[in-house]
Amino acid sequence: MAKARQIVKRLKAVRNIRKITRTMELIATARFKRAMDRATEAEAYTRKISEIVADLSQLELEFTHPLLKAHDTEDNAVLLIITSNRGFAGGYNASVIREAQQRIREAKAAGQNLSVEVSGKRGINFLKFQKQPVDRTYRHFEDKPAFDEVDELAARYVESYVRGKIDRLDVAYMKLVSASRQVPICERLLPVGTLAGADRRVEETNGRRIEYEFLPSAREILEEIVPAAFKARLFKCFLDAAVSEQIFRMVAMKGATENAQEMISNLSQRYNRARQQQITSELAEVIGGAAALE
């Protein structure tokens, strides 16, 4: 009887866990749909403005924008790591941190002064546990990052790069390729020339030179469009990370729910066998007692 009671208690606990994981799966699904819509809307704008910057970077203009020019050295670099504030997302954070650690090792080998900045409590706690020095931390970027928040961060990077305080900016995050494929990546965003994809753009246009007419002037347009392209790209990184986080959480919670259901089936079978043995034992005692009275 005691064994059956233990199984019943465990069954109750597993059923409660299944309810929790199923609820978290549904919440992650709803958040994924909203985040995916925002990322899709930003994708077209980000791609087009990057293509324009790629085209402009290939033109033989008398001047250029500071963000398009690589510095002579890369002694001072910044690495921004985008992780999540919450857990239960499978290998999402571990994959991003692995890419970041590879970049940190490369910077040490090259003798670069690397400033590490981390967004998300999971990444902050991990690097703190690893005793990795972190210069800045951000905990306010949730599953719905606002452009104004990213714009403030991007403006600081732009100012630092133009003034020569930093020579390079890399972002480690989970890149959204499609709803079924996400790739952890450490991508260079500054100088902007490396992000514009000029070589790919030349292939797409079959080597044809694209002619532009500038109004009011090429200088004024470059001063506006180049920082805008960088800010849009950085914002897209946060959007991709938000969508990928919900996808990983959906998959993790779906797997946990299925495992809980399998455990419930196994425990139910064990309970039925234990109950059957108990009933058989009780019947044997009754029959034995009746035989003794005869």
Secondary structure as UniProt FT lines:
FT   HELIX           2..58
FT   HELIX           66..68
FT   STRAND          76..82
FT   TURN            90..91
FT   HELIX           92..110
FT   STRAND          113..119
FT   HELIX           121..129
FT   TURN            130..131
FT   STRAND          136..138
FT   HELIX           147..162
FT   TURN            163..164
FT   STRAND          168..178
FT   TURN            179..180
FT   STRAND          181..190
FT   HELIX           192..195
FT   TURN            196..197
FT   HELIX           198..204
FT   TURN            205..207
FT   HELIX           218..293
//
